[in-house]
Amino acid sequence: MSLTHETLEKRGLRKLGYIHGARGAAARCGPLESLTAIILTFNEEIHVGRAVRSAQRVASRVCVVDSFSTDRTGEIAAELGAEVHEHVFKNFADQFQWALDTLGIQSEWVLKLDADEYLDDSSVNDLLARLPLLPADVTGILVRLKVIFSGHWLRFGGYYTTNLLRVFRRSAGRMEQRWMDEHITLSHGQTVALRGNLVHDELKPFHFWIEKHNGYATRAMLDFINLDTPLFEADRGISKAENSQAHFRRFIKEKIYHRLPLYLRPFLLFFYRYVLRLGFLDGRQGFVFHFNHALWYRLLEAVKIDEARRCIAEHGIDGFKDHVRRTYRVDI
């Protein structure tokens, strides 16, 4: 359940500055001892400095979990004062949960920040002012995602309505175990929304985006195939999170999108985002992004699902798992 500002006002928290925490007070505060930030990286030397500096504005401890980068990612993070830990990468969910379980986090709160993300000034100020005053029944904080693509803020297409659970009490949160589209889940408590934005701003050349999403399509294929042919135990943590945006979107994805004709649904998704959600208003950047993310990426995912189904029909589940291991170097 998400607490509204009106509910918080009734609780008397407005008097404590919970709703309108003064920027001056926030600016005078240093990083919060009650907050640890975790950043996952692999060859992110272009991003990691920005991410670490952003995390250090709010968190007293910043942990970078690196997947044995071959560039200066670890060196840059260490020079800035972050802890650098190395762990073999399986998927994002496994990597983040390893960090939660292994790094001896003693702080009450945890911040999840991707290497190509940062908190804007409003979210930093709001978090510094509000976090120490949250009641015990609040265990998670939602922050709005602001996507920058090719230097342009994507205001349309539905992305600026996305709220992500990125700050949570260590005692209540864990990472949902999936190959793709993983979310933090809470065992109990309520959530509040942070003012400001979590900015996703990819600085690498576009061919890195293509390579990255090719890998994403493989992992998404595994989750989709698992809906039809059980390959592994599915984590249903999000399905228990009633009234959450993540729960609603997962329902749409698995119960509606997954049941549409395989090669038709990428075109329908592109039409929905680019036309119905007005993605075309973001100009050429909007076209390039939605064409590649809603159409090309989802079409690539569909091709891999099609290949997987044919492989299972011909060679069985064990044969498919062996195929995935040899082709994608992924051990299911």
C-alpha positions, 0 to 999 in steps of 0.5 A: 500500500502506498501512503498519500501525502494527505495520509501523512499530513493526518499523521502529523508528519507535515509538521516535522517537515516530512512533506516539505523538507526544507532544501536548506536543511537537506543541504546541511545534512551529510550522507545518511548513516542509515543508508547503504547504496549498492551499484552493480557494474561491468565495464562501466568506466564512463558511468561509474564515477557519476553513479558513485558521486550521486550515491555518496550524496545520500548514503554513508556507505557505497558498495560497487559489485563488479563482474570482473570488468576489463576497464577502469570501473573498479579503479575509478570507484575505489578512487572515489571512496566506494567499496569494490567487491567482485562476484561472478555474474549470473543475472542482475537479480542474483548479483544484487541478492548476493550483495544483500546477503554477503556484504554485511550491510548494517544500515537500516535502509538500502538504495539500489542504483544502476551504473547508468543512473543518478538521483537528481537534486530534488530526489536527493534533497527529499530523501535526506529530509524525509528518510530519518522521519519515516514511521516504522510501517513504511518499508519502501520508497518509490522514485519516478524514472526519468529516461534520457535517450541520446541527450533527450528527456523522453517525456512521452511514450509512457516512461515518465509514469514509471515508479520504481522501488529503489530504497527499502528497509533491509529487514523487509526487502529482497530482490525477486529472482528472475532472469529479466525484469526483476523487482525489489519485493517487500515482505511487509509494510507500506511505501511512499513516493519520493519527490524528484527523479531517478535519472537513467542516462546512457552515455555509451555509443548506441551499439552498446545499447544494441549488444546489451538488449540482445542479452536482455532478449535472451534472459527475457526469453527464458522467463517467457518460456518458463511460463509455458514449459517449467524450467525453474521455480518462478519467483512470485514475490511481485504477485503478492504485492497488491496495488503496486505498479510493478504487480499490475505491469507484470500481470499485463505482461504475463496474462495479456501480452504473452498470450498475443500472437508471437510476431504481432505483439511487438508491433502492437506494443510499438503502436501503443507507445509511439502512437497512443502514448504519444511517443512521437512527440519526442521527435527523432529520439522518441522514434529511435528509442521506441522503434528499437525498444518496443519493436526491434528488441521485442521482435528479437525476443520473439524470435528467440522464444520461437527458436526455444520452443522448436528446440524443446520440441525437438530435443526436450527440456534437457536438450534446450538447457544444454543449447542455452548453456552452449549458445548463450553461456547461461546455466539455467 
